[in-house]
Amino acid sequence: MWTDLRTAQRNPLDFLEHVDAMVLRLKKIVDRFEAERVPYAGPECGLLSFPTYASALECLRRTARAVETVNAEMRARIGR
């Protein structure tokens, strides 16, 4: 797999988690620990481990969209 990624035979974006999956996981964490105890949500590992710069940025974009979605839903729930 790593050889395929390095030689551009596989797209590294195929291995990134979808925003919907991130949203579901973040909601479960917030429900379990409460929002006040989840001040930060980000990628689980360092971005240097990603095979390309573009894939690391896409991971950050997807994470940001997931956080924005959960924050918007929480604001709507409390009426802000």
Secondary structure, DSSP 8 states (H G I E B T S, - for coil): -HHHHHTTSS-GGGGS--HHHHHHHHHHHHHHH-GGG------SS-GGGSSSHHHHHHHHHHHHHHHHHHHHHHHHHHT-
